[in-house]
Structure formats: structure tokens, C-alpha cells
Amino acid sequence: MSDATTAKKPAVAKETFETILEVKGLKRYFDVSAPWLNRVLEGAPEQILKAVDGIDFAIKPGETFSLVGESGCGKSTVAKLIVGLHGPSSGSIEFEGRDIANLSRKQMGPIRRRLQMIFQDPYASLNPRWKVRDIIAEPIRAFGLADSPDEVLERVGQLLTQVGLSPVDGEKYPHEFSGGQRQRLSIARALASEPDFLVCDEPTSALDVSVQAQILNLMRDLQKKLGLTYLFISHNLAVVCHVSDRVGVMYLGRLVEVAPSDILFTRPRHPYTRMLLDTIPDLEMSGRERMPVAGEVPSPINPPSGCAFHPRCPFANDRCKSERPEPRPLADGAVVACHGVEEGRVPDDPIMAKVPVPEGLNV
């Protein structure tokens, strides 16, 4: 198959943007209250879960921006907000300068082709009743990217080859593939609409360790070849360190720190970021002092006042308990929301321990 036939799409004149995606003041609240009659009879209050509580970040074309944090911090909710699976409670989501947060289904159609998502569980994200060729062909047909059934099948074969499978695999059903192969199918389906931006919601967490590096290497190769931009969501800090250009750290629905990857992993400012990095094994036995993991994540239904991290922070004072910190840019490109950093109460000590490279990952 020639390079001409495997090209993503013909080159066309296109307006360039400094940022491909920009999120401003994004919030998503869920009403988890008991039914109205129960609340009236029992006198129970209304309960609102603040999954995403006002975040700002921007992603440049061609880069990998990662979100990390403990389970329940709101990472996956952000992913679903961006691709339109949830609507925001407030705030904006600008894709190439256009706010897509409240567009109708019809208005979102052309943009949806360019925004695709790779889900966490390849076992649940593929229709078990469809053959692989039909699963991958669905976006091609839906967006009118081929003129005839033969062209659709040819494109499906190209996509399967692109992700390291064979065109003849299109005749199989999802249950006939291993976990890693199913995730390759999920990637092929996401690429079928010829997107520019991929939201990757923990794309390797459901896979065996031996397969994770293969999928990550594949995603990086495709990014270079097709000029893709990634929002990468993961709890695996070793992976995030080696695949990301910039990293955002989330805690209880808020971004506490955003920084270039090399800066965040060698000079973390926020105490929560330091606590996360202290969970990475110190393979070089550097002997550096570590911050013990203390306390539990508070409920997002009733978050703490002020800085949400203050009940677990060893540097917290009265200001942290009463006033919510605002993100402040630093000279090296990091943005940190922390009163302790602002006032110099948190020591600015570089971390010298090396983050291990996941086995098999090309760096």
C-alpha cells in the first residue's frame, strides 16, 4: 500500500491557532440529592457533588497535556465534558477559538469529527455484536469520509494496518482479540474520523503491564505521523512523566498545579504534587526525605473551605482554611494555586530521584 493511499487527508489551507483547546472556569456539578418527596418528609438537605469546580488550562497543537490525580478528583469528568458526553454547569470550552460547551447536537457535528476519545476499558467500549470492520467503518460512514462501500473497506484496512493489526481482522468480533488488541481497535476507531484532537482517558490502565508500553509507543508514533494533539489522563506518574509535554495536577475538582513535565517532576511546588511524586519508587536509593501520605480525599459533596487540600497539608495555616488560593504563574512556566508557595512557607527543594521508565517504552 503506497504512502499516498495511507495519508491521513489531503493538505488544505487552514487557519492556525496558538491553542487548539482552551478551558476557562469549567465547572460540572451533579445533583445527587434524594428525591424531592423524601427530602420533604425526612428534612434532608439538597446535595450537590462538585466533580469539576472551576478549572482553566490550554493545550497547544501537537502537544500532549496530561491530567493526573487521585481517583475521584474529576479527571474523567473533564474528558467527558470536552467531548460533549456531559454538559458543563458553567464555564467555556473553546476549540480553535470557538466555544463548544453549549452547542446543539447538529452544531457539534463537524467539530465532533475532529474530537475523538479513547476510553479506559476496551472490553466495554466496543460493540460485541458488530464485526470489527463495522465498528471502525461507522465514523467513516457517519461523517461521509468515503464515497463508496469499497472505499470504506479500504480505509478500514488501512486503519487496522496503521495500529499494527491485519486488514483480515476486520472479519472478526471483538471477543476474538486480546486486551491490547482491543485497545488497538479502539484507537483505530478513534482515528477513523480523521481527528486532530484525541482525549485519552486512562487508555492503558485496563491492560497488562507487558502490553501498556506497546500501546503507548503506538500512540506516540501516530502522534508524530498524523500531527495529533492529546489530552492524556492517567494515574500512572511514570507514564505521564515520559509521554507528556505539560502536566496538570487535579485535586477534588480543582487544578492545583500546571507545569511543563520536566519542571513538575524535578521541581514540584504544591504539597499535593509532592505527595503524589513521593509514591514513585526511589530506585536510585537517593535517601531524600519523603512526605508521608496522610488522610483521605474529602467528599466532593462537602469539600473543605478555603484550599481543599488543607486538611492533609503539613504547611497549612489559617489562611489556607478560609481563603481559596488562586492560580499564580511562576517564572519557569509553572502555575500553582497555593498560599504556602506564594508566602514562601513551602520549601522549594528540587527532587533528585529519577522517575523510572516503564519497561518497553521508547523515550
C-alpha contacts under 8 A as a table, 3 or more apart, distances in Angstrom:
res1	aa1	res2	aa2	distance
1	M	5	T	6.71
1	M	6	T	7.21
2	S	5	T	5.49
2	S	6	T	6.57
3	D	6	T	5.12
3	D	7	A	6.08
4	A	7	A	5.49
6	T	158	Q	6.34
7	A	10	P	7.37
8	K	194	E	6.61
8	K	226	L	6.69
9	K	194	E	7.47
17	F	20	I	6.18
17	F	61	P	7.71
17	F	96	E	6.18
17	F	97	G	7.84
18	E	60	K	6.18
18	E	61	P	7.28
19	T	22	E	6.70
19	T	58	A	6.36
19	T	59	I	5.52
19	T	60	K	4.24
19	T	61	P	6.11
19	T	96	E	6.67
20	I	58	A	7.74
20	I	59	I	5.99
20	I	60	K	5.46
20	I	61	P	5.36
20	I	94	E	7.99
20	I	95	F	5.69
20	I	96	E	4.77
20	I	97	G	7.65
21	L	58	A	5.68
21	L	59	I	5.26
21	L	60	K	7.09
21	L	93	I	7.18
21	L	94	E	5.58
21	L	95	F	4.63
21	L	96	E	6.09
21	L	97	G	7.72
22	E	56	D	7.51
22	E	57	F	5.89
22	E	58	A	4.16
22	E	59	I	6.35
22	E	93	I	5.97
22	E	94	E	5.07
22	E	95	F	6.66
22	E	97	G	7.94
23	V	26	L	6.35
23	V	55	I	7.14
23	V	56	D	5.08
23	V	57	F	5.30
23	V	58	A	6.15
23	V	91	G	7.66
23	V	92	S	5.87
23	V	93	I	4.71
23	V	94	E	6.30
24	K	54	G	7.73
24	K	55	I	6.37
24	K	56	D	4.57
24	K	57	F	6.89
24	K	91	G	5.69
24	K	92	S	5.27
24	K	93	I	6.62
25	G	54	G	4.53
25	G	55	I	5.06
25	G	56	D	5.62
25	G	90	S	7.20
25	G	91	G	4.57
25	G	92	S	6.67
26	L	52	V	6.98
26	L	53	D	6.90
26	L	54	G	4.73
26	L	55	I	5.18
26	L	56	D	6.81
26	L	88	P	6.79
26	L	89	S	7.71
26	L	90	S	5.90
26	L	91	G	4.18
26	L	92	S	6.04
26	L	93	I	7.49
27	K	50	K	7.79
27	K	51	A	7.68
27	K	52	V	4.87
27	K	53	D	4.75
27	K	54	G	4.84
27	K	55	I	7.11
27	K	88	P	5.86
27	K	89	S	5.41
27	K	90	S	5.25
27	K	91	G	6.13
28	R	50	K	6.44
28	R	51	A	5.82
28	R	52	V	4.93
28	R	53	D	6.61
28	R	77	T	7.98
28	R	87	G	7.58
28	R	88	P	5.01
28	R	89	S	4.73
28	R	90	S	6.98
29	Y	48	I	6.38
29	Y	49	L	5.55
29	Y	50	K	4.62
29	Y	51	A	5.81
29	Y	52	V	6.81
29	Y	53	D	7.68
29	Y	88	P	7.94
29	Y	89	S	6.10
30	F	48	I	5.66
30	F	49	L	5.04
30	F	50	K	6.61
30	F	51	A	7.23
31	D	46	E	7.81
31	D	47	Q	6.15
31	D	48	I	4.69
31	D	49	L	6.29
32	V	46	E	7.88
32	V	47	Q	5.56
32	V	48	I	5.85
32	V	49	L	6.55
33	S	45	P	7.55
33	S	46	E	5.18
33	S	47	Q	4.64
33	S	48	I	6.95
34	A	38	N	6.19
34	A	39	R	6.16
34	A	44	A	7.79
34	A	46	E	7.55
34	A	47	Q	7.99
35	P	38	N	5.36
35	P	39	R	6.35
36	W	39	R	5.13
36	W	40	V	6.29
37	L	40	V	5.09
37	L	41	L	6.18
38	N	41	L	5.19
38	N	42	E	5.81
38	N	43	G	7.80
38	N	44	A	7.55
39	R	42	E	5.25
39	R	43	G	5.17
39	R	44	A	4.61
39	R	45	P	6.60
39	R	46	E	7.66
40	V	43	G	5.24
40	V	44	A	7.06
47	Q	301	I	6.47
48	I	301	I	5.58
49	L	300	P	5.49
49	L	301	I	4.24
49	L	302	N	7.74
50	K	53	D	5.82
50	K	253	G	6.79
50	K	300	P	5.42
50	K	301	I	6.13
51	A	72	G	7.95
51	A	73	C	7.18
51	A	74	G	5.28
51	A	77	T	6.97
51	A	252	L	7.22
51	A	253	G	5.29
51	A	300	P	6.59
52	V	55	I	7.29
52	V	74	G	5.67
52	V	77	T	7.16
52	V	78	V	7.12
52	V	252	L	7.58
52	V	253	G	4.06
52	V	254	R	6.49
53	D	252	L	7.93
53	D	253	G	4.97
53	D	254	R	5.66
54	G	91	G	7.58
54	G	253	G	7.48
54	G	254	R	6.35
55	I	253	G	7.83
55	I	254	R	5.82
55	I	255	L	5.96
56	D	255	L	7.68
59	I	63	E	7.04
59	I	64	T	7.87
59	I	65	F	6.44
60	K	63	E	5.84
60	K	229	T	7.69
61	P	228	L	7.58
61	P	229	T	5.69
62	G	223	Q	7.51
62	G	227	G	5.70
62	G	228	L	5.43
62	G	229	T	4.41
62	G	230	Y	7.52
63	E	228	L	7.78
63	E	229	T	5.30
63	E	230	Y	6.45
63	E	244	S	7.70
63	E	245	D	6.11
64	T	229	T	6.05
64	T	230	Y	4.66
64	T	231	L	5.97
64	T	232	F	6.64
64	T	243	V	7.20
64	T	244	S	5.01
64	T	245	D	5.32
64	T	246	R	6.73
65	F	230	Y	6.25
65	F	231	L	5.05
65	F	232	F	6.02
65	F	244	S	5.89
65	F	245	D	6.05
65	F	246	R	4.99
65	F	247	V	5.66
65	F	248	G	7.48
66	S	231	L	5.73
66	S	232	F	4.46
66	S	233	I	5.51
66	S	234	S	7.36
66	S	240	V	6.70
66	S	244	S	6.14
66	S	245	D	7.96
66	S	246	R	6.41
66	S	247	V	4.69
66	S	248	G	6.04
67	L	75	K	6.41
67	L	231	L	7.60
67	L	232	F	6.38
67	L	233	I	4.93
67	L	234	S	6.62
67	L	247	V	5.92
67	L	248	G	4.82
67	L	249	V	5.89
67	L	250	M	6.85
68	V	75	K	7.14
68	V	233	I	6.30
68	V	234	S	5.66
68	V	235	H	5.53
68	V	236	N	8.00
68	V	237	L	7.54
68	V	247	V	7.39
68	V	248	G	6.38
68	V	249	V	5.08
68	V	250	M	6.10
69	G	73	C	6.15
69	G	75	K	7.46
69	G	234	S	7.93
69	G	235	H	6.18
69	G	249	V	5.79
69	G	250	M	5.13
69	G	251	Y	6.20
69	G	276	L	7.74
70	E	73	C	5.84
70	E	235	H	6.86
70	E	250	M	7.92
70	E	251	Y	7.26
71	S	74	G	7.89
71	S	235	H	7.88
72	G	75	K	7.58
72	G	252	L	7.16
73	C	250	M	6.06
73	C	251	Y	5.13
73	C	252	L	4.47
73	C	253	G	5.28
73	C	254	R	7.82
74	G	77	T	5.17
74	G	78	V	6.33
74	G	250	M	7.32
74	G	251	Y	7.80
74	G	252	L	6.74
74	G	253	G	5.06
75	K	78	V	5.30
75	K	79	A	6.60
75	K	233	I	6.66
75	K	250	M	7.20
75	K	253	G	7.89
76	S	79	A	4.97
76	S	80	K	6.32
76	S	201	D	6.44
76	S	233	I	7.37
77	T	80	K	5.11
77	T	81	L	6.13
77	T	86	H	7.77
78	V	81	L	5.07
78	V	82	I	6.28
79	A	82	I	5.31
79	A	83	V	6.56
79	A	199	V	6.39
79	A	200	C	7.98
79	A	201	D	6.87
79	A	231	L	7.99
80	K	83	V	5.39
80	K	84	G	6.00
80	K	85	L	4.90
80	K	86	H	5.65
81	L	84	G	5.13
81	L	85	L	5.91
81	L	86	H	4.82
81	L	87	G	5.93
81	L	88	P	6.43
81	L	101	A	7.90
82	I	85	L	7.73
82	I	93	I	6.85
82	I	101	A	7.76
83	V	86	H	7.95
83	V	112	R	7.32
83	V	115	L	6.40
83	V	116	Q	6.91
83	V	117	M	7.20
83	V	199	V	7.74
84	G	87	G	6.29
84	G	101	A	7.50
87	G	101	A	6.70
87	G	102	N	7.04
88	P	91	G	6.82
88	P	92	S	7.95
88	P	101	A	6.66
88	P	102	N	7.92
91	G	101	A	7.87
92	S	99	D	6.05
92	S	100	I	7.46
92	S	101	A	5.69
93	I	98	R	7.93
93	I	99	D	5.35
93	I	100	I	5.72
93	I	101	A	5.23
94	E	97	G	5.24
94	E	98	R	4.87
94	E	99	D	4.16
94	E	100	I	5.94
94	E	101	A	7.54
95	F	98	R	5.26
95	F	99	D	6.39
95	F	100	I	6.66
99	D	102	N	7.58
100	I	103	L	5.41
100	I	108	M	7.22
103	L	106	K	7.96
103	L	107	Q	5.72
103	L	108	M	5.83
104	S	107	Q	5.12
104	S	108	M	6.01
105	R	108	M	5.12
105	R	109	G	6.33
106	K	109	G	5.31
107	Q	110	P	7.16
107	Q	111	I	7.94
108	M	111	I	5.34
108	M	112	R	5.80
109	G	112	R	5.15
109	G	113	R	6.73
110	P	113	R	5.59
110	P	114	R	7.32
111	I	114	R	5.36
111	I	115	L	6.42
112	R	115	L	4.96
112	R	116	Q	6.89
113	R	116	Q	6.95
113	R	143	F	7.03
113	R	193	S	5.50
113	R	194	E	7.15
113	R	195	P	6.03
114	R	193	S	7.01
114	R	194	E	6.65
114	R	195	P	3.85
114	R	196	D	5.23
114	R	197	F	6.19
115	L	195	P	5.80
115	L	196	D	6.64
115	L	197	F	5.11
115	L	198	L	6.01
115	L	199	V	7.57
116	Q	190	A	5.61
116	Q	191	L	7.80
116	Q	195	P	6.47
116	Q	197	F	6.52
116	Q	198	L	5.04
116	Q	199	V	6.25
117	M	190	A	6.34
117	M	198	L	5.45
117	M	199	V	4.56
117	M	200	C	5.87
117	M	201	D	7.44
118	I	186	S	6.31
118	I	187	I	6.33
118	I	190	A	6.54
118	I	198	L	7.14
118	I	199	V	6.19
118	I	200	C	4.84
118	I	201	D	6.20
118	I	203	P	6.38
119	F	122	P	6.81
119	F	125	S	6.61
119	F	186	S	7.68
119	F	200	C	6.50
119	F	201	D	5.37
119	F	202	E	7.13
119	F	203	P	6.09
120	Q	200	C	7.72
120	Q	201	D	5.35
120	Q	202	E	4.99
120	Q	203	P	4.75
120	Q	204	T	6.97
120	Q	205	S	6.81
120	Q	206	A	6.72
121	D	124	A	5.57
121	D	125	S	6.25
121	D	203	P	7.38
121	D	206	A	5.96
122	P	125	S	5.24
122	P	126	L	6.54
122	P	179	G	6.78
122	P	182	R	5.56
122	P	183	Q	5.21
122	P	186	S	6.66
122	P	206	A	7.76
123	Y	126	L	6.47
123	Y	179	G	7.24
123	Y	182	R	7.15
124	A	127	N	7.65
125	S	186	S	7.56
126	L	135	I	7.41
126	L	174	P	6.85
126	L	186	S	7.32
127	N	130	W	5.70
127	N	135	I	7.27
127	N	174	P	7.54
128	P	131	K	7.78
128	P	173	Y	6.61
128	P	174	P	5.81
128	P	175	H	6.82
129	R	173	Y	7.33
130	W	134	D	6.19
130	W	135	I	6.35
130	W	173	Y	6.43
130	W	174	P	7.89
131	K	134	D	5.46
131	K	135	I	6.46
131	K	170	G	6.58
131	K	171	E	5.93
131	K	172	K	5.54
131	K	173	Y	4.63
131	K	174	P	7.10
132	V	135	I	5.04
132	V	136	I	6.25
132	V	169	D	7.15
132	V	170	G	4.69
132	V	171	E	6.33
132	V	172	K	5.93
132	V	173	Y	5.71
132	V	174	P	6.53
132	V	185	L	7.69
133	R	136	I	5.42
133	R	137	A	5.89
133	R	153	L	7.36
133	R	156	V	6.36
133	R	169	D	7.94
133	R	170	G	4.26
133	R	171	E	6.36
134	D	137	A	4.91
134	D	138	E	5.97
134	D	170	G	7.87
135	I	138	E	5.58
135	I	189	R	6.89
136	I	139	P	6.73
136	I	140	I	7.56
136	I	156	V	6.31
136	I	185	L	7.73
136	I	188	A	6.66
136	I	189	R	4.58
136	I	192	A	6.40
137	A	140	I	5.14
137	A	141	R	6.23
137	A	152	V	6.42
137	A	153	L	7.42
137	A	156	V	6.22
137	A	189	R	7.70
137	A	192	A	7.20
138	E	141	R	5.30
138	E	142	A	5.98
139	P	142	A	4.90
139	P	143	F	6.01
139	P	189	R	7.39
139	P	192	A	6.00
139	P	193	S	5.46
140	I	143	F	5.61
140	I	144	G	5.97
140	I	145	L	5.10
140	I	146	A	6.56
140	I	152	V	6.87
140	I	192	A	5.96
140	I	193	S	5.79
141	R	144	G	5.03
141	R	145	L	6.45
141	R	146	A	6.94
141	R	152	V	7.54
142	A	145	L	7.96
143	F	193	S	7.06
144	G	147	D	7.25
145	L	193	S	7.47
146	A	149	P	7.68
146	A	151	E	5.73
146	A	152	V	5.70
147	D	151	E	6.53
147	D	152	V	7.72
148	S	151	E	5.25
148	S	152	V	6.42
149	P	152	V	4.99
149	P	153	L	6.31
150	D	153	L	5.21
150	D	154	E	6.16
151	E	154	E	4.99
151	E	155	R	6.09
152	V	155	R	5.16
152	V	156	V	6.22
153	L	156	V	4.99
153	L	157	G	6.24
154	E	157	G	5.14
154	E	158	Q	6.32
155	R	158	Q	5.00
155	R	159	L	6.24
156	V	159	L	5.15
156	V	160	L	6.24
156	V	167	P	7.29
156	V	170	G	7.65
156	V	192	A	7.71
157	G	160	L	5.20
157	G	161	T	6.21
157	G	166	S	7.20
157	G	167	P	4.29
157	G	168	V	7.72
157	G	170	G	7.47
158	Q	161	T	5.15
158	Q	162	Q	6.06
158	Q	167	P	7.22
159	L	162	Q	4.87
159	L	163	V	6.46
159	L	188	A	5.56
159	L	191	L	7.48
159	L	192	A	7.05
160	L	163	V	5.41
160	L	164	G	6.51
160	L	165	L	5.04
160	L	166	S	5.79
160	L	167	P	5.74
160	L	169	D	7.76
160	L	170	G	7.83
160	L	185	L	7.35
160	L	188	A	6.31
161	T	164	G	5.19
161	T	165	L	5.07
161	T	166	S	5.43
161	T	167	P	6.40
162	Q	165	L	7.34
162	Q	188	A	7.72
163	V	184	R	5.82
163	V	185	L	7.60
163	V	187	I	7.34
163	V	188	A	6.39
163	V	218	L	6.98
164	G	184	R	7.62
165	L	169	D	6.99
165	L	181	Q	7.87
165	L	184	R	7.93
166	S	169	D	5.43
166	S	170	G	7.82
167	P	170	G	5.81
168	V	171	E	6.04
168	V	172	K	8.00
169	D	172	K	5.49
170	G	173	Y	7.95
172	K	176	E	6.60
173	Y	176	E	5.72
173	Y	177	F	7.77
174	P	177	F	5.75
174	P	182	R	6.68
175	H	178	S	7.76
177	F	181	Q	5.67
177	F	182	R	5.96
178	S	181	Q	5.17
178	S	182	R	6.13
179	G	182	R	5.12
179	G	183	Q	6.37
179	G	206	A	7.93
179	G	207	L	6.16
180	G	183	Q	5.17
180	G	184	R	6.40
180	G	207	L	6.37
180	G	208	D	7.95
180	G	211	V	5.90
180	G	212	Q	7.64
180	G	215	I	7.21
181	Q	184	R	4.95
181	Q	185	L	6.33
182	R	185	L	4.89
182	R	186	S	6.27
183	Q	186	S	4.85
183	Q	187	I	6.25
183	Q	203	P	7.52
183	Q	215	I	7.65
184	R	187	I	5.03
184	R	188	A	6.19
184	R	215	I	7.20
185	L	188	A	4.96
185	L	189	R	6.16
186	S	189	R	5.12
186	S	190	A	6.22
187	I	190	A	5.02
187	I	191	L	6.19
188	A	191	L	5.08
188	A	192	A	6.13
189	R	192	A	5.08
189	R	193	S	7.74
190	A	193	S	6.68
190	A	194	E	7.98
190	A	195	P	7.57
190	A	198	L	7.73
191	L	194	E	5.28
191	L	195	P	6.15
192	A	195	P	7.77
195	P	198	L	7.14
195	P	228	L	7.64
196	D	227	G	7.30
196	D	228	L	5.20
196	D	229	T	6.28
197	F	228	L	5.84
197	F	229	T	4.78
197	F	230	Y	5.95
197	F	231	L	7.79
198	L	228	L	7.17
198	L	229	T	6.23
198	L	230	Y	5.01
198	L	231	L	6.38
199	V	230	Y	5.90
199	V	231	L	4.80
199	V	232	F	6.29
199	V	233	I	7.93
200	C	203	P	5.74
200	C	230	Y	6.88
200	C	231	L	5.98
200	C	232	F	4.85
200	C	233	I	6.01
201	D	232	F	6.37
201	D	233	I	4.92
201	D	234	S	6.93
202	E	205	S	5.54
202	E	232	F	7.19
202	E	233	I	5.20
202	E	234	S	4.76
202	E	235	H	7.60
203	P	206	A	7.44
203	P	234	S	7.94
204	T	207	L	5.35
204	T	212	Q	5.38
204	T	215	I	7.19
204	T	216	L	7.74
205	S	212	Q	7.80
205	S	234	S	7.73
207	L	211	V	6.29
207	L	212	Q	6.07
208	D	211	V	5.36
208	D	212	Q	6.33
209	V	212	Q	5.23
209	V	213	A	7.35
210	S	213	A	6.67
210	S	214	Q	7.70
210	S	359	E	7.74
210	S	360	G	7.85
211	V	214	Q	5.32
211	V	215	I	6.60
212	Q	215	I	5.36
212	Q	216	L	6.25
213	A	216	L	5.03
213	A	217	N	5.96
213	A	358	P	6.95
213	A	359	E	6.82
213	A	360	G	5.35
213	A	361	L	4.88
214	Q	217	N	5.22
214	Q	218	L	6.15
214	Q	360	G	7.20
214	Q	361	L	7.26
215	I	218	L	5.01
215	I	219	M	6.18
216	L	219	M	5.08
216	L	220	R	6.24
216	L	361	L	7.10
217	N	220	R	5.19
217	N	221	D	6.17
217	N	361	L	6.22
217	N	362	N	6.29
218	L	221	D	5.15
218	L	222	L	6.18
219	M	222	L	5.15
219	M	223	Q	6.10
220	R	223	Q	4.99
220	R	224	K	6.39
220	R	243	V	7.77
221	D	224	K	5.31
221	D	225	K	6.19
222	L	225	K	5.00
222	L	226	L	5.75
222	L	227	G	7.72
222	L	228	L	7.42
223	Q	226	L	5.44
223	Q	227	G	5.26
223	Q	228	L	4.64
223	Q	229	T	7.01
224	K	227	G	5.43
224	K	228	L	7.14
232	F	244	S	7.94
234	S	237	L	7.46
234	S	240	V	6.99
236	N	239	V	5.53
236	N	240	V	6.35
237	L	240	V	4.92
237	L	241	C	5.99
237	L	277	L	7.51
237	L	280	I	7.42
238	A	241	C	5.26
238	A	242	H	6.68
238	A	280	I	7.52
238	A	355	V	6.07
238	A	356	P	6.19
238	A	357	V	6.42
238	A	358	P	6.66
239	V	242	H	5.47
239	V	243	V	6.21
239	V	357	V	7.41
239	V	358	P	6.59
240	V	243	V	5.42
240	V	244	S	5.60
240	V	247	V	7.78
241	C	244	S	5.99
241	C	261	S	6.08
241	C	262	D	7.53
241	C	265	F	6.97
241	C	355	V	7.42
242	H	357	V	7.15
242	H	363	V	6.77
244	S	247	V	6.68
244	S	261	S	6.11
245	D	260	P	5.92
245	D	261	S	5.47
246	R	258	V	7.24
246	R	259	A	5.65
246	R	260	P	4.09
246	R	261	S	4.78
247	V	258	V	5.64
247	V	259	A	5.63
247	V	260	P	6.17
247	V	261	S	5.71
247	V	264	L	7.38
248	G	255	L	6.55
248	G	256	V	7.74
248	G	257	E	5.83
248	G	258	V	4.27
248	G	259	A	6.71
249	V	255	L	5.64
249	V	256	V	5.84
249	V	257	E	5.27
249	V	258	V	6.29
249	V	273	T	6.82
250	M	253	G	6.35
250	M	254	R	5.40
250	M	255	L	4.44
250	M	256	V	5.95
250	M	257	E	7.51
251	Y	254	R	5.35
251	Y	255	L	6.34
251	Y	256	V	6.65
251	Y	308	A	7.66
251	Y	309	F	7.52
252	L	297	V	7.56
252	L	298	P	7.70
252	L	300	P	6.28
252	L	303	P	7.76
252	L	308	A	6.97
253	G	300	P	7.78
255	L	258	V	7.28
255	L	337	A	7.64
256	V	270	H	6.95
256	V	272	Y	7.94
256	V	327	P	7.36
256	V	336	V	5.82
256	V	337	A	5.02
256	V	338	C	7.25
257	E	269	R	7.76
257	E	270	H	6.56
257	E	273	T	7.47
257	E	327	P	7.77
257	E	334	A	7.18
257	E	335	V	5.58
257	E	336	V	4.46
257	E	337	A	6.31
258	V	264	L	7.83
258	V	334	A	5.66
258	V	335	V	5.10
258	V	336	V	6.59
259	A	263	I	6.37
259	A	264	L	5.53
259	A	333	G	6.20
259	A	334	A	4.14
259	A	335	V	6.26
260	P	263	I	5.42
260	P	264	L	6.14
260	P	333	G	6.98
260	P	334	A	6.83
261	S	264	L	5.22
261	S	265	F	6.19
262	D	265	F	5.53
262	D	266	T	6.26
263	I	266	T	5.30
263	I	267	R	5.37
263	I	268	P	7.01
263	I	332	D	7.95
263	I	334	A	7.68
264	L	267	R	5.42
264	L	268	P	4.78
264	L	269	R	7.79
264	L	334	A	7.78
265	F	268	P	6.14
265	F	277	L	7.47
265	F	351	I	7.42
265	F	355	V	7.89
266	T	350	P	5.63
266	T	351	I	4.93
266	T	352	M	6.61
267	R	348	D	7.41
267	R	349	D	6.80
267	R	350	P	4.58
267	R	351	I	5.97
268	P	271	P	7.96
268	P	273	T	6.14
268	P	274	R	5.95
268	P	348	D	7.99
268	P	350	P	7.32
268	P	351	I	7.72
269	R	273	T	7.03
269	R	274	R	7.17
269	R	336	V	7.14
269	R	341	V	6.80
269	R	346	V	7.60
269	R	348	D	6.55
270	H	273	T	5.27
270	H	274	R	6.46
270	H	336	V	6.65
270	H	337	A	7.54
270	H	338	C	6.46
270	H	341	V	7.04
270	H	346	V	7.93
271	P	274	R	5.04
271	P	275	M	6.16
271	P	313	C	6.70
271	P	315	F	7.96
271	P	346	V	7.53
272	Y	275	M	4.95
272	Y	276	L	6.30
272	Y	309	F	7.34
272	Y	313	C	7.54
273	T	276	L	5.14
273	T	277	L	6.26
274	R	277	L	5.08
274	R	278	D	6.10
274	R	291	M	7.35
275	M	278	D	5.15
275	M	279	T	6.96
275	M	290	R	7.99
275	M	291	M	5.87
275	M	292	P	7.09
275	M	293	V	6.32
276	L	279	T	5.55
276	L	280	I	7.64
277	L	280	I	5.56
278	D	281	P	7.56
278	D	290	R	5.92
278	D	291	M	6.55
278	D	292	P	7.74
280	I	355	V	7.16
282	D	285	M	5.50
282	D	286	S	6.90
282	D	353	A	6.11
282	D	354	K	7.21
282	D	355	V	7.79
283	L	353	A	7.83
283	L	354	K	7.49
283	L	356	P	7.46
284	E	353	A	6.66
284	E	354	K	7.03
285	M	353	A	7.92
286	S	352	M	7.54
286	S	353	A	6.22
288	R	353	A	7.85
294	A	312	R	6.06
295	G	311	P	7.74
295	G	312	R	5.74
296	E	312	R	7.75
298	P	302	N	7.55
298	P	303	P	6.07
298	P	304	P	7.28
299	S	302	N	5.46
299	S	303	P	5.71
300	P	303	P	5.10
303	P	308	A	6.42
304	P	307	C	7.12
304	P	308	A	5.14
304	P	309	F	7.83
304	P	310	H	7.83
304	P	311	P	7.75
304	P	321	K	7.78
305	S	308	A	6.41
305	S	321	K	5.90
305	S	322	S	5.82
305	S	323	E	7.36
305	S	324	R	7.40
306	G	310	H	7.77
306	G	319	R	7.64
306	G	320	C	5.63
306	G	321	K	4.76
306	G	322	S	4.32
306	G	323	E	4.17
306	G	324	R	4.03
306	G	325	P	7.20
307	C	310	H	5.52
307	C	320	C	5.36
307	C	321	K	6.14
307	C	322	S	7.45
307	C	323	E	6.61
307	C	324	R	4.89
307	C	325	P	6.18
307	C	338	C	7.78
308	A	311	P	7.49
308	A	324	R	7.89
309	F	312	R	5.75
309	F	313	C	6.08
310	H	313	C	4.92
310	H	316	A	5.46
310	H	320	C	6.13
310	H	321	K	6.27
311	P	316	A	7.78
313	C	316	A	5.51
315	F	340	G	6.64
315	F	345	R	6.78
315	F	346	V	6.58
316	A	319	R	7.84
316	A	320	C	5.65
316	A	321	K	7.44
316	A	340	G	7.16
317	N	320	C	5.39
317	N	321	K	6.69
318	D	321	K	5.13
318	D	322	S	6.52
319	R	322	S	5.33
319	R	323	E	5.67
319	R	339	H	7.64
320	C	323	E	5.72
320	C	324	R	6.98
320	C	325	P	7.56
320	C	339	H	6.53
325	P	337	A	5.27
325	P	338	C	5.53
325	P	339	H	5.98
326	E	337	A	5.13
326	E	338	C	7.35
327	P	335	V	5.94
327	P	336	V	5.13
327	P	337	A	4.08
327	P	338	C	7.47
328	R	335	V	5.30
328	R	336	V	5.36
328	R	337	A	6.07
329	P	333	G	6.69
329	P	334	A	5.87
329	P	335	V	4.22
329	P	336	V	6.52
330	L	333	G	5.75
330	L	334	A	5.32
330	L	335	V	5.92
330	L	336	V	7.57
331	A	334	A	7.23
336	V	341	V	7.77
338	C	341	V	5.40
338	C	342	E	6.34
339	H	342	E	4.98
339	H	343	E	6.05
340	G	343	E	5.20
340	G	344	G	5.83
340	G	345	R	4.72
340	G	346	V	5.27
341	V	344	G	5.07
341	V	345	R	6.12
341	V	346	V	5.29
341	V	347	P	7.87
342	E	345	R	7.82
343	E	346	V	7.96
344	G	347	P	6.87
357	V	361	L	6.87
358	P	361	L	5.67
